[in-house]
């Protein structure tokens, strides 16, 4: 059954209301004509207001045009824009913040000017900003609110001051006193309400013993009472709509068996009942859209079945969804927006077809639906199954608050 018709982006329905049952299957369609990169794509960030997707990585060309580790794509047309700043080494994370694109990574120059692992670029012109923080090691992840930029990675100094793997910069760009002092590498940062979730390799952070996952006070840098100790590296953490997931190389969290991915309580870090076994590698990216949890990384098995590097899971049961896409190699980052999944990584094929390190799918949710003519919210009569494609609200990206 085809997707429901749209007029001006709005799904056209019959006069009766539709009450949806739990997700049963999806219709994933690989889109053609989107830009391709000649090297690994590590990072993506979406400017939702202007419809521009920024990508960063280790590439030197996108769609045959010179783009030194940074590029931008118009998501309305699927074409490369003229935005073309350049970094001399790999870009590992990107954050769109006001009029700037903040980048972190392995680089030491941007647009030919010294910038040690962290820089700000004008989101429209590509001009390098005057802000010039000095980090002594890689910046892996970025997080921000209206007044503070938080950075995590493998560095031990920021602007000449000791900052072990975590640091924060205020509105003026000056380094703040925030110093959680992580004992080893930080891989990802995420908001959990007003607090900050951290994923990585550390065993001590914020003045407390915490194994590879922690929640920090955004003001003091101290660890909260939230505890979710993982038995191996945590690579990703994601919170959305009151739910919290983590992914990595672990096989247990808080002593409970969880292979590659786990759902945790946002309140105290306890392991919740949702479970999907992802083995043969590590989960590097997580995206929740409605009742679909997308997991990307480098792995070969999902719930005991051969399935490589990209999976669409039922966010209620953990089951692998029908028609779930796959990739030939690592997925580093994903974004779900308005019924499309954007995926970036090291792959050269998806769903058996050639795609160089960037791919886009559209998807519709197949649901049983029920007529509710009196609109009292009660299910009255089952009308069957069909693919329902509703334009999703443009919510904020998880790295901004």
TACOR-V184635 format. One record per pair of residues at least 24 apart in sequence whose ideal C-beta (glycine too) atoms are under 8 Angstrom apart, sorted by sequence separation. I is the first residue (numbers start at 1). J is the second residue. D is the distance in Angstrom with one decimal. If there is no record, write none. Layout:
[[I & J & D] [I & J & D]]
//
This chain:
[[3 & 27 & 7.4] [37 & 61 & 7.2] [38 & 62 & 7.6] [51 & 75 & 5.0] [86 & 110 & 7.1] [99 & 123 & 5.7] [134 & 158 & 7.2] [147 & 171 & 4.9] [181 & 205 & 7.0] [194 & 218 & 6.0] [213 & 237 & 6.9] [229 & 253 & 6.9] [242 & 266 & 6.7] [277 & 301 & 7.6] [278 & 302 & 5.6] [291 & 315 & 4.7] [310 & 334 & 8.0] [326 & 350 & 6.7] [339 & 363 & 6.3] [364 & 388 & 6.5] [365 & 389 & 7.5] [37 & 62 & 5.1] [51 & 76 & 5.2] [85 & 110 & 6.4] [86 & 111 & 6.1] [99 & 124 & 7.3] [133 & 158 & 6.5] [134 & 159 & 5.5] [180 & 205 & 5.4] [181 & 206 & 7.5] [228 & 253 & 5.5] [229 & 254 & 5.7] [261 & 286 & 7.2] [277 & 302 & 7.2] [290 & 315 & 7.6] [291 & 316 & 6.0] [325 & 350 & 6.0] [326 & 351 & 6.3] [339 & 364 & 7.2] [364 & 389 & 4.0] [36 & 62 & 7.1] [85 & 111 & 5.4] [86 & 112 & 7.7] [133 & 159 & 5.8] [134 & 160 & 6.8] [180 & 206 & 4.5] [181 & 207 & 7.5] [228 & 254 & 5.9] [229 & 255 & 7.9] [276 & 302 & 6.7] [277 & 303 & 5.4] [325 & 351 & 5.6] [35 & 62 & 5.1] [36 & 63 & 6.1] [96 & 123 & 6.2] [180 & 207 & 7.8] [227 & 254 & 7.0] [239 & 266 & 6.3] [276 & 303 & 6.0] [277 & 304 & 6.7] [288 & 315 & 6.2] [362 & 389 & 8.0] [35 & 63 & 4.5] [148 & 176 & 6.8] [150 & 178 & 7.6] [281 & 309 & 7.9] [46 & 75 & 7.4] [52 & 81 & 6.6] [54 & 83 & 7.8] [100 & 129 & 6.2] [195 & 224 & 6.0] [292 & 321 & 6.8] [37 & 67 & 7.9] [148 & 178 & 7.8] [152 & 182 & 7.6] [52 & 83 & 7.7] [56 & 87 & 7.6] [154 & 185 & 5.0] [195 & 226 & 7.6] [247 & 278 & 7.6] [296 & 327 & 7.6] [298 & 329 & 7.0] [58 & 90 & 4.6] [87 & 119 & 7.8] [106 & 138 & 5.3] [135 & 167 & 7.6] [153 & 185 & 7.0] [154 & 186 & 7.9] [166 & 198 & 7.3] [201 & 233 & 5.4] [249 & 281 & 7.6] [298 & 330 & 4.3] [327 & 359 & 7.5] [57 & 90 & 6.4] [70 & 103 & 7.0] [105 & 138 & 6.6] [118 & 151 & 6.4] [153 & 186 & 6.0] [200 & 233 & 7.3] [213 & 246 & 6.1] [249 & 282 & 4.3] [278 & 311 & 7.2] [297 & 330 & 6.6] [298 & 331 & 7.7] [310 & 343 & 6.3] [37 & 71 & 7.6] [57 & 91 & 6.0] [104 & 138 & 7.8] [105 & 139 & 6.2] [152 & 186 & 3.3] [192 & 226 & 7.6] [200 & 234 & 6.4] [228 & 262 & 7.9] [248 & 282 & 5.7] [261 & 295 & 5.8] [297 & 331 & 5.9] [325 & 359 & 8.0] [56 & 91 & 3.1] [104 & 139 & 3.1] [152 & 187 & 7.4] [165 & 200 & 7.4] [199 & 234 & 3.9] [247 & 282 & 7.4] [248 & 283 & 6.0] [260 & 295 & 7.6] [276 & 311 & 7.9] [296 & 331 & 3.0] [35 & 71 & 7.3] [56 & 92 & 7.4] [69 & 105 & 7.9] [85 & 121 & 5.0] [104 & 140 & 6.8] [117 & 153 & 7.4] [133 & 169 & 6.5] [152 & 188 & 7.3] [180 & 216 & 5.3] [199 & 235 & 6.4] [212 & 248 & 7.3] [228 & 264 & 4.9] [247 & 283 & 2.9] [296 & 332 & 7.3] [309 & 345 & 7.7] [325 & 361 & 5.8] [56 & 93 & 7.5] [104 & 141 & 7.1] [152 & 189 & 5.2] [165 & 202 & 7.2] [199 & 236 & 6.1] [247 & 284 & 6.8] [260 & 297 & 7.6] [276 & 313 & 5.2] [296 & 333 & 7.4] [35 & 73 & 5.7] [56 & 94 & 5.0] [69 & 107 & 7.2] [104 & 142 & 5.4] [117 & 155 & 6.8] [199 & 237 & 4.3] [212 & 250 & 7.2] [247 & 285 & 7.3] [296 & 334 & 5.0] [309 & 347 & 6.8] [34 & 73 & 7.4] [55 & 94 & 7.5] [150 & 189 & 5.9] [166 & 205 & 7.8] [198 & 237 & 7.5] [247 & 286 & 5.1] [260 & 299 & 6.4] [54 & 94 & 5.2] [83 & 123 & 7.8] [102 & 142 & 5.7] [133 & 173 & 7.1] [178 & 218 & 8.0] [181 & 221 & 7.8] [197 & 237 & 4.8] [213 & 253 & 7.4] [246 & 286 & 7.6] [294 & 334 & 5.5] [310 & 350 & 7.3] [83 & 124 & 7.5] [85 & 126 & 4.1] [178 & 219 & 7.7] [180 & 221 & 4.1] [226 & 267 & 7.6] [227 & 268 & 7.2] [228 & 269 & 3.6] [245 & 286 & 5.0] [274 & 315 & 7.3] [54 & 96 & 6.6] [83 & 125 & 7.8] [84 & 126 & 5.8] [85 & 127 & 7.7] [102 & 144 & 7.5] [131 & 173 & 4.4] [133 & 175 & 7.2] [178 & 220 & 7.9] [179 & 221 & 5.6] [180 & 222 & 7.5] [197 & 239 & 6.6] [226 & 268 & 5.9] [227 & 269 & 4.7] [228 & 270 & 7.6] [274 & 316 & 7.4] [276 & 318 & 3.6] [294 & 336 & 6.4] [35 & 78 & 7.5] [83 & 126 & 4.9] [85 & 128 & 6.7] [178 & 221 & 4.8] [180 & 223 & 7.6] [225 & 268 & 7.0] [226 & 269 & 4.4] [228 & 271 & 7.4] [245 & 288 & 6.9] [274 & 317 & 7.8] [275 & 318 & 5.0] [276 & 319 & 7.6] [34 & 78 & 4.8] [35 & 79 & 7.3] [274 & 318 & 5.5] [276 & 320 & 7.6] [292 & 336 & 7.8] [33 & 78 & 5.5] [35 & 80 & 5.1] [140 & 185 & 7.2] [141 & 186 & 6.6] [243 & 288 & 6.4] [92 & 138 & 6.6] [93 & 139 & 6.9] [140 & 186 & 6.4] [141 & 187 & 6.5] [143 & 189 & 3.9] [145 & 191 & 7.9] [150 & 196 & 6.4] [152 & 198 & 6.7] [187 & 233 & 7.4] [188 & 234 & 7.6] [284 & 330 & 6.9] [285 & 331 & 6.0] [31 & 78 & 7.3] [54 & 101 & 5.6] [56 & 103 & 6.0] [92 & 139 & 6.7] [93 & 140 & 6.3] [95 & 142 & 4.1] [97 & 144 & 5.3] [102 & 149 & 6.6] [104 & 151 & 6.1] [140 & 187 & 5.7] [141 & 188 & 5.0] [142 & 189 & 7.2] [143 & 190 & 6.9] [187 & 234 & 6.8] [188 & 235 & 6.6] [190 & 237 & 4.7] [192 & 239 & 5.2] [197 & 244 & 7.4] [199 & 246 & 6.2] [235 & 282 & 5.6] [236 & 283 & 6.2] [241 & 288 & 6.9] [284 & 331 & 6.5] [285 & 332 & 6.5] [287 & 334 & 4.7] [289 & 336 & 4.1] [294 & 341 & 6.2] [296 & 343 & 6.2] [42 & 90 & 6.5] [43 & 91 & 5.6] [92 & 140 & 5.3] [93 & 141 & 5.2] [94 & 142 & 7.4] [95 & 143 & 7.5] [140 & 188 & 7.5] [141 & 189 & 4.8] [143 & 191 & 6.9] [152 & 200 & 7.2] [187 & 235 & 5.0] [188 & 236 & 5.1] [189 & 237 & 7.8] [190 & 238 & 6.0] [191 & 239 & 6.4] [235 & 283 & 6.4] [236 & 284 & 5.8] [238 & 286 & 4.2] [240 & 288 & 4.5] [245 & 293 & 6.5] [247 & 295 & 6.1] [284 & 332 & 5.7] [285 & 333 & 5.2] [286 & 334 & 7.9] [287 & 335 & 6.7] [288 & 336 & 7.8] [42 & 91 & 6.4] [43 & 92 & 6.0] [45 & 94 & 4.0] [47 & 96 & 4.8] [56 & 105 & 7.0] [92 & 141 & 7.7] [93 & 142 & 4.9] [95 & 144 & 6.0] [104 & 153 & 6.8] [187 & 236 & 7.2] [188 & 237 & 5.2] [190 & 239 & 5.4] [199 & 248 & 6.9] [233 & 282 & 7.0] [235 & 284 & 5.0] [236 & 285 & 5.6] [237 & 286 & 7.7] [238 & 287 & 7.0] [284 & 333 & 7.8] [285 & 334 & 4.8] [287 & 336 & 4.7] [296 & 345 & 7.0] [40 & 90 & 7.8] [42 & 92 & 5.1] [43 & 93 & 4.9] [44 & 94 & 6.6] [45 & 95 & 5.7] [46 & 96 & 7.2] [166 & 216 & 8.0] [236 & 286 & 5.1] [238 & 288 & 6.6] [247 & 297 & 6.7] [339 & 389 & 5.9] [42 & 93 & 7.5] [43 & 94 & 4.4] [45 & 96 & 4.8] [70 & 121 & 7.6] [213 & 264 & 7.9] [312 & 363 & 7.8] [339 & 390 & 7.8] [97 & 149 & 7.2] [192 & 244 & 6.6] [289 & 341 & 8.0] [339 & 391 & 6.6] [143 & 196 & 6.6] [338 & 391 & 5.8] [339 & 392 & 6.1] [95 & 149 & 7.8] [215 & 269 & 7.1] [287 & 341 & 7.5] [338 & 392 & 5.5] [166 & 221 & 7.5] [337 & 392 & 7.5] [45 & 101 & 7.1] [213 & 269 & 7.3] [338 & 394 & 7.0] [337 & 394 & 7.4] [43 & 103 & 7.7] [92 & 153 & 7.8] [43 & 105 & 7.8] [235 & 297 & 7.3] [335 & 397 & 7.4] [42 & 105 & 7.6] [150 & 218 & 7.7] [54 & 123 & 7.7] [148 & 218 & 7.4] [52 & 123 & 7.5] [292 & 363 & 7.8] [243 & 315 & 7.5] [50 & 123 & 7.9] [145 & 218 & 7.6] [193 & 266 & 7.4] [292 & 365 & 7.5] [192 & 266 & 5.6] [291 & 365 & 7.6] [290 & 365 & 6.8] [47 & 123 & 6.4] [290 & 392 & 7.5] [289 & 392 & 6.9] [240 & 398 & 6.3] [239 & 398 & 6.6] [238 & 398 & 6.0] [191 & 398 & 6.8] [190 & 398 & 5.9] [191 & 399 & 7.9] [190 & 399 & 7.3] [189 & 399 & 7.4] [191 & 401 & 4.7] [144 & 399 & 6.8] [145 & 400 & 7.4] [146 & 401 & 8.0] [143 & 399 & 5.3] [144 & 400 & 5.8] [145 & 401 & 4.5] [142 & 399 & 6.3] [144 & 401 & 7.4] [75 & 337 & 7.6] [75 & 340 & 7.8] [26 & 292 & 7.0] [23 & 290 & 7.3] [23 & 291 & 4.3] [22 & 291 & 6.6] [23 & 292 & 6.7] [57 & 332 & 7.8] [53 & 335 & 7.4] [78 & 360 & 7.4] [28 & 312 & 7.0] [26 & 312 & 6.2] [57 & 344 & 7.3] [43 & 332 & 7.4] [44 & 333 & 4.8] [46 & 335 & 5.4] [48 & 337 & 7.1] [53 & 342 & 6.4] [55 & 344 & 6.1] [40 & 330 & 7.9] [42 & 332 & 5.0] [43 & 333 & 5.9] [44 & 334 & 7.8] [23 & 314 & 6.1] [41 & 332 & 6.6] [42 & 333 & 6.8] [44 & 335 & 5.6] [46 & 337 & 6.0] [22 & 314 & 7.8] [23 & 315 & 8.0] [40 & 332 & 7.3] [41 & 333 & 7.4] [23 & 316 & 7.6] [22 & 316 & 6.0] [26 & 321 & 5.2] [28 & 323 & 4.9] [30 & 325 & 7.2] [25 & 321 & 6.3] [26 & 322 & 6.6] [27 & 323 & 6.4] [28 & 324 & 7.0] [46 & 342 & 7.7] [25 & 322 & 3.9] [26 & 323 & 5.3] [28 & 325 & 5.3] [23 & 321 & 7.3] [24 & 322 & 7.8] [25 & 323 & 6.6] [26 & 324 & 7.4] [44 & 342 & 6.3] [59 & 357 & 7.2] [44 & 344 & 5.2] [57 & 357 & 7.5] [43 & 344 & 7.5] [96 & 397 & 7.7] [42 & 344 & 7.3] [41 & 344 & 3.7] [42 & 345 & 8.0] [55 & 358 & 6.9] [97 & 400 & 7.0] [41 & 345 & 6.3] [95 & 399 & 5.5] [96 & 400 & 7.8] [40 & 345 & 6.9] [95 & 400 & 7.3] [40 & 346 & 4.7] [31 & 340 & 7.6] [28 & 341 & 7.7] [41 & 357 & 4.8] [40 & 357 & 6.1] [41 & 358 & 5.6] [38 & 356 & 6.9] [39 & 357 & 7.1] [36 & 355 & 6.9] [37 & 356 & 5.9] [38 & 357 & 8.0] [30 & 350 & 6.4] [36 & 356 & 3.9] [37 & 357 & 4.4] [30 & 351 & 5.4] [36 & 357 & 6.9] [37 & 358 & 5.7] [36 & 358 & 6.2] [30 & 353 & 6.5] [35 & 358 & 6.2] [34 & 358 & 6.5] [30 & 355 & 7.6] [34 & 359 & 7.1] [34 & 360 & 5.0] [31 & 359 & 8.0] [30 & 359 & 6.6] [31 & 360 & 4.5] [30 & 360 & 7.6] [31 & 361 & 6.5] [30 & 361 & 5.5] [31 & 362 & 6.1] [29 & 361 & 6.2] [28 & 361 & 5.0] [29 & 362 & 4.9] [28 & 362 & 7.7] [29 & 363 & 7.1] [28 & 363 & 4.8] [27 & 363 & 6.3] [26 & 363 & 5.2] [27 & 364 & 4.6] [26 & 364 & 6.8] [26 & 365 & 6.2] [27 & 366 & 6.6] [26 & 366 & 6.4] [25 & 366 & 4.4] [23 & 365 & 5.6] [24 & 366 & 5.6] [23 & 366 & 7.4] [24 & 367 & 6.7] [23 & 367 & 6.4] [24 & 368 & 7.1] [20 & 365 & 8.0] [22 & 367 & 7.7] [21 & 367 & 5.6] [48 & 394 & 5.0] [20 & 367 & 4.7] [21 & 368 & 4.1] [20 & 368 & 7.8] [21 & 369 & 7.2] [48 & 396 & 7.9] [20 & 369 & 6.1] [21 & 370 & 7.5] [48 & 397 & 7.4] [19 & 369 & 6.6] [18 & 369 & 4.6] [19 & 370 & 4.7] [46 & 397 & 6.2] [18 & 370 & 7.3] [45 & 397 & 6.9] [18 & 371 & 7.8] [19 & 372 & 5.3] [17 & 371 & 7.5] [18 & 372 & 7.5] [45 & 399 & 7.6] [16 & 371 & 4.3] [17 & 372 & 4.2] [16 & 372 & 6.4] [17 & 373 & 7.5] [16 & 373 & 5.1] [15 & 373 & 7.9] [17 & 375 & 5.1] [19 & 377 & 7.3] [19 & 378 & 7.9] [19 & 379 & 5.2] [27 & 387 & 5.2] [3 & 364 & 4.8] [24 & 385 & 7.1] [20 & 388 & 7.3] [18 & 388 & 7.3] [11 & 388 & 7.3] [11 & 389 & 6.5] [11 & 390 & 5.0] [11 & 391 & 6.9] [10 & 391 & 6.9] [4 & 386 & 7.7] [9 & 391 & 5.2] [4 & 387 & 7.6] [6 & 389 & 7.7] [1 & 385 & 7.5] [3 & 387 & 5.2] [4 & 388 & 5.9] [1 & 386 & 4.6] [2 & 387 & 6.9] [3 & 388 & 7.5] [4 & 389 & 6.0] [6 & 391 & 7.5] [1 & 387 & 5.6] [3 & 389 & 4.1]]
//
